[in-house]
Amino acid sequence: MGAQLRVYRQKISSAKTTKKITRAMELISASRIQKAKQRVAASGPYSRAVTRAVSAVATFSNVDHVLTTEPEKVERAAVVIFSSDRGLAGAFNSNVLREAGELAARLEGEGKEVVYYLVGRKAAGYFAFRKRDAEQIWTGGTDSPEFEIAKEIGDAVVSKFLQPASEGGVDEIHIVYNRLVSMLLQVPEVVRLLPLEIVEGVEAPDEKDVLPLYEFEPEVDKVLDALLPVYIESRIFNAMLQSAAAKHAATQKAMKSASDNADKLINDYTRLANNARQSEITQQISEIVGGADALSSAK
């Protein structure tokens, strides 16, 4: 009985140690999530403004441009997957990887070759374990994204987009990332960046409305050429910030769940230890009473 009591006490001590770690990680994530949400909110207006500008130029100019023109045949598509460098975030990485897998299956079903660009060690480890190739990998800094990395990713995918598919280029660019809906909900999001799938921010005018008058200096195609990398970089950076905020929220939720489970284990093992101790005390009392009765009978 004493050995069983020691085992219970060891389990209680282990659960308390685990709770300290998970509680500390929960508090760290809670402190980081606010800054991450502020960065997302700050980048949102700029990203939307750039998208509206690109949409406006593409909508109100009758110029064929790679930004808006659908190719006759799409041979290759690039998929940029945003994961995290660290785990302990519940289903955060598995959800985005599963969504990317479904997107790739759909594209391959349409006869397109899929080229992967990976952001985060979890996505890199996932592909390495399954011996799958990736065009380029970026790791580090996913908890606090920097614009330089977004620019590097944007330059890589835009250069491939501007190349013909026969020379190793791509005809489409898709991004897959986790979007922060709330502290309890993070959903994987799939967005096709290029060619522009939906004209965002430009609504059909009413009869009474006056259509905007645009003047382009220099030519329209040069304006679109200048807006193309800016548009891609802003959207990618916003996706990185969304992914980072969602990661902190997922970590906080996972660590809170782990702390609650540790509390439950501590209570359960404390109850079992008390029962074992009570049984040991009862057994000792029974042995003392039995010995006393034996001595009385011998007299």
C-alpha positions as CSV (number, residue, x, y, z in Angstrom):
1,M,0.0,0.0,0.0
2,G,2.9,2.4,0.8
3,A,4.4,1.8,-2.7
4,Q,1.0,2.6,-4.3
5,L,0.8,5.8,-2.3
6,R,4.3,6.8,-3.4
7,V,3.3,6.3,-7.0
8,Y,0.3,8.5,-6.6
9,R,2.4,11.3,-5.0
10,Q,4.9,11.1,-7.9
11,K,2.1,11.4,-10.4
12,I,0.7,14.4,-8.5
13,S,4.1,16.1,-8.5
14,S,4.5,15.4,-12.2
15,A,1.1,16.9,-13.0
16,K,1.8,20.0,-11.0
17,T,5.1,20.5,-12.8
18,T,3.3,20.1,-16.2
19,K,0.6,22.6,-15.1
20,K,3.3,25.2,-14.3
21,I,4.8,24.9,-17.8
22,T,1.4,24.9,-19.6
23,R,0.2,27.8,-17.5
24,A,3.3,29.8,-18.3
25,M,2.9,29.1,-22.0
26,E,-0.7,30.1,-21.9
27,L,0.2,33.4,-20.3
28,I,2.9,34.0,-22.8
29,S,0.6,33.4,-25.7
30,A,-2.1,35.6,-24.1
31,S,0.4,38.4,-24.0
32,R,1.5,37.9,-27.6
33,I,-1.9,37.6,-29.1
34,Q,-2.8,41.2,-28.4
35,K,0.2,42.5,-30.2
36,A,-0.4,40.1,-33.1
37,K,-4.0,41.2,-33.4
38,Q,-2.9,44.8,-33.5
39,R,-0.5,44.1,-36.3
40,V,-3.3,42.3,-38.3
41,A,-5.6,45.2,-37.8
42,A,-2.9,47.7,-38.8
43,S,-2.0,45.8,-42.0
44,G,-5.6,45.2,-43.1
45,P,-6.4,48.7,-44.4
46,Y,-3.2,48.9,-46.5
47,S,-3.8,45.4,-47.9
48,R,-7.4,46.2,-48.8
49,A,-6.4,49.6,-50.3
50,V,-3.8,48.0,-52.5
51,T,-6.3,45.3,-53.6
52,R,-8.9,48.0,-54.4
53,A,-6.3,50.0,-56.4
54,V,-5.3,47.0,-58.4
55,S,-8.9,46.1,-59.0
56,A,-9.8,49.6,-60.0
57,V,-7.0,49.8,-62.5
58,A,-7.8,46.4,-63.9
59,T,-11.6,47.1,-64.1
60,F,-11.5,50.6,-65.6
61,S,-8.8,49.9,-68.2
62,N,-9.3,47.8,-71.2
63,V,-5.8,46.4,-71.2
64,D,-4.8,42.7,-71.2
65,H,-2.3,42.1,-68.5
66,V,-0.9,39.0,-66.8
67,L,-2.4,40.3,-63.5
68,T,-6.0,39.9,-64.7
69,T,-5.9,37.7,-67.8
70,E,-6.8,34.1,-67.4
71,P,-4.5,31.9,-69.4
72,E,-6.0,29.6,-72.0
73,K,-4.5,26.6,-70.4
74,V,-3.2,26.4,-66.8
75,E,-0.3,23.9,-66.6
76,R,1.3,24.7,-63.3
77,A,0.0,26.2,-60.1
78,A,2.0,27.5,-57.1
79,V,0.6,26.8,-53.6
80,V,2.2,28.8,-50.7
81,I,1.5,27.1,-47.3
82,F,1.8,29.1,-44.1
83,S,2.5,27.0,-41.0
84,S,4.3,27.6,-37.7
85,D,7.8,26.9,-36.5
86,R,6.7,25.4,-33.2
87,G,4.0,23.0,-32.2
88,L,1.8,22.9,-29.0
89,A,-1.0,24.6,-30.9
90,G,-3.6,21.9,-31.2
91,A,-4.8,21.2,-34.7
92,F,-3.4,24.5,-36.1
93,N,-0.8,23.0,-38.5
94,S,-2.7,19.8,-39.3
95,N,-5.7,21.9,-40.4
96,V,-3.8,24.1,-42.8
97,L,-1.8,21.1,-44.2
98,R,-5.1,19.2,-44.7
99,E,-6.6,22.2,-46.5
100,A,-3.5,22.5,-48.7
101,G,-3.7,18.8,-49.5
102,E,-7.4,19.1,-50.6
103,L,-6.5,22.2,-52.7
104,A,-3.6,20.3,-54.4
105,A,-5.8,17.3,-55.0
106,R,-8.4,19.5,-56.7
107,L,-5.8,21.3,-58.8
108,E,-4.2,18.0,-59.9
109,G,-7.7,16.7,-60.7
110,E,-8.0,19.6,-63.1
111,G,-4.8,18.5,-64.8
112,K,-2.5,21.1,-63.2
113,E,1.0,20.4,-61.8
114,V,1.3,21.8,-58.2
115,V,4.5,23.5,-57.0
116,Y,4.8,24.1,-53.3
117,Y,6.3,27.0,-51.4
118,L,6.5,26.3,-47.6
119,V,6.6,28.8,-44.7
120,G,7.4,27.3,-41.2
121,R,9.2,24.3,-39.9
122,K,6.1,22.3,-39.4
123,A,5.2,22.3,-43.1
124,A,8.8,21.7,-44.0
125,G,8.9,18.7,-41.6
126,Y,5.6,17.4,-43.0
127,F,7.0,17.4,-46.5
128,A,10.4,16.0,-45.6
129,F,8.8,13.1,-43.7
130,R,6.7,12.2,-46.7
131,K,9.6,12.8,-49.1
132,R,7.7,15.4,-51.1
133,D,9.5,18.2,-52.9
134,A,9.1,21.9,-52.3
135,E,10.3,24.7,-54.6
136,Q,11.5,26.9,-51.7
137,I,11.2,26.9,-47.9
138,W,11.3,29.7,-45.3
139,T,11.7,29.0,-41.6
140,G,12.0,31.1,-38.5
141,G,10.1,34.2,-37.5
142,T,6.6,32.9,-37.9
143,D,5.7,34.0,-34.4
144,S,6.5,37.6,-35.3
145,P,6.6,38.0,-39.1
146,E,8.8,40.6,-40.8
147,F,8.0,42.3,-44.0
148,E,11.4,41.4,-45.5
149,I,10.4,37.7,-45.5
150,A,7.0,38.5,-47.1
151,K,8.9,40.5,-49.8
152,E,11.3,37.6,-50.4
153,I,8.3,35.2,-50.7
154,G,6.5,37.6,-53.0
155,D,9.6,38.1,-55.2
156,A,10.0,34.3,-55.6
157,V,6.4,33.6,-56.6
158,V,6.0,36.6,-58.8
159,S,9.2,35.8,-60.7
160,K,7.8,32.3,-61.3
161,F,4.4,33.7,-62.3
162,L,6.1,36.0,-64.9
163,Q,7.9,33.0,-66.5
164,P,6.2,30.8,-69.0
165,A,5.1,27.4,-67.7
166,S,7.3,25.7,-70.3
167,E,10.4,27.3,-68.7
168,G,9.4,26.3,-65.1
169,G,7.0,29.2,-64.4
170,V,3.5,29.0,-62.9
171,D,0.1,30.1,-64.2
172,E,-1.6,30.5,-60.8
173,I,-0.6,31.5,-57.3
174,H,-2.6,30.2,-54.3
175,I,-2.0,30.8,-50.6
176,V,-3.2,28.6,-47.7
177,Y,-3.1,30.0,-44.2
178,N,-5.1,30.0,-40.9
179,R,-7.3,33.1,-40.4
180,L,-8.1,34.3,-36.9
181,V,-11.9,34.4,-36.5
182,S,-11.9,34.6,-32.7
183,M,-9.8,33.5,-29.7
184,L,-11.6,30.1,-29.9
185,L,-11.9,29.7,-33.7
186,Q,-9.1,29.7,-36.3
187,V,-10.1,28.5,-39.8
188,P,-7.9,27.6,-42.8
189,E,-8.3,30.0,-45.7
190,V,-7.5,29.5,-49.4
191,V,-7.0,32.5,-51.6
192,R,-6.0,32.6,-55.2
193,L,-3.8,35.7,-55.6
194,L,-3.1,35.5,-59.3
195,P,-4.7,35.9,-61.7
196,L,-7.2,38.1,-59.9
197,E,-10.2,35.8,-59.3
198,I,-12.7,38.4,-58.0
199,V,-12.5,42.2,-58.4
200,E,-12.5,43.3,-54.7
201,G,-13.7,46.7,-53.6
202,V,-15.2,47.7,-56.9
203,E,-19.0,47.5,-57.0
204,A,-21.2,47.9,-60.0
205,P,-22.4,51.6,-60.1
206,D,-26.0,52.6,-60.2
207,E,-27.5,54.7,-63.0
208,K,-27.2,57.8,-60.9
209,D,-23.6,57.2,-60.0
210,V,-20.8,58.7,-62.0
211,L,-18.1,56.4,-63.1
212,P,-14.6,57.4,-61.8
213,L,-12.2,58.9,-64.3
214,Y,-8.7,57.5,-64.2
215,E,-5.6,58.9,-65.8
216,F,-2.6,56.7,-65.9
217,E,1.0,58.0,-66.0
218,P,2.8,56.3,-67.5
219,E,0.8,53.6,-69.5
220,V,-1.7,51.3,-67.8
221,D,0.4,48.2,-68.3
222,K,3.3,49.9,-66.5
223,V,1.1,50.9,-63.7
224,L,-0.1,47.3,-63.3
225,D,3.5,46.1,-63.5
226,A,4.4,48.4,-60.6
227,L,1.3,47.3,-58.6
228,L,1.8,43.6,-59.1
229,P,4.7,43.0,-56.6
230,V,3.2,45.5,-54.1
231,Y,-0.2,43.7,-54.2
232,I,1.5,40.2,-53.8
233,E,3.7,41.4,-50.9
234,S,0.9,43.1,-49.0
235,R,-1.4,40.1,-49.3
236,I,1.3,37.6,-48.3
237,F,2.4,39.8,-45.3
238,N,-1.2,40.0,-44.2
239,A,-1.5,36.2,-44.5
240,M,1.6,35.8,-42.4
241,L,0.2,38.2,-39.7
242,Q,-3.1,36.3,-39.7
243,S,-1.3,33.0,-39.4
244,A,0.8,34.3,-36.5
245,A,-2.2,35.7,-34.6
246,A,-4.1,32.4,-35.2
247,K,-1.1,30.4,-33.9
248,H,-0.9,32.4,-30.6
249,A,-4.7,32.0,-30.1
250,A,-4.4,28.2,-30.9
251,T,-1.5,27.8,-28.5
252,Q,-3.4,29.7,-25.7
253,K,-6.4,27.5,-26.2
254,A,-4.3,24.3,-26.3
255,M,-2.3,25.3,-23.2
256,K,-5.5,26.2,-21.2
257,S,-6.9,22.8,-22.1
258,A,-3.7,21.2,-20.9
259,S,-3.8,23.1,-17.7
260,D,-7.4,22.1,-17.1
261,N,-6.5,18.5,-17.7
262,A,-3.5,18.7,-15.3
263,D,-5.9,20.1,-12.6
264,K,-8.2,17.1,-13.3
265,L,-5.4,14.7,-13.0
266,I,-4.2,16.3,-9.7
267,N,-7.7,16.1,-8.2
268,D,-8.1,12.4,-9.3
269,Y,-4.7,11.3,-8.1
270,T,-5.2,13.3,-4.8
271,R,-8.4,11.4,-4.3
272,L,-6.8,8.1,-5.0
273,A,-3.8,8.9,-2.7
274,N,-6.2,9.9,0.1
275,N,-8.0,6.6,-0.4
276,A,-4.8,4.6,-0.4
277,R,-3.6,6.5,2.7
278,Q,-6.9,5.9,4.5
279,S,-6.7,2.2,3.6
280,E,-3.1,2.0,4.9
281,I,-4.2,3.7,8.2
282,T,-7.2,1.3,8.5
283,Q,-4.9,-1.7,7.9
284,Q,-2.4,-0.5,10.5
285,I,-5.2,0.1,13.1
286,S,-6.6,-3.4,12.3
287,E,-3.1,-4.9,12.8
288,I,-2.7,-3.1,16.2
289,V,-6.1,-4.1,17.4
290,G,-5.5,-7.7,16.3
291,G,-2.2,-7.8,18.1
292,A,-3.7,-6.4,21.2
293,D,-6.5,-9.0,21.1
294,A,-3.9,-11.7,20.7
295,L,-1.9,-10.5,23.7
296,S,-5.1,-10.3,25.8
297,S,-6.1,-13.9,24.8
298,A,-2.6,-15.2,25.7
299,K,-2.9,-13.9,29.3
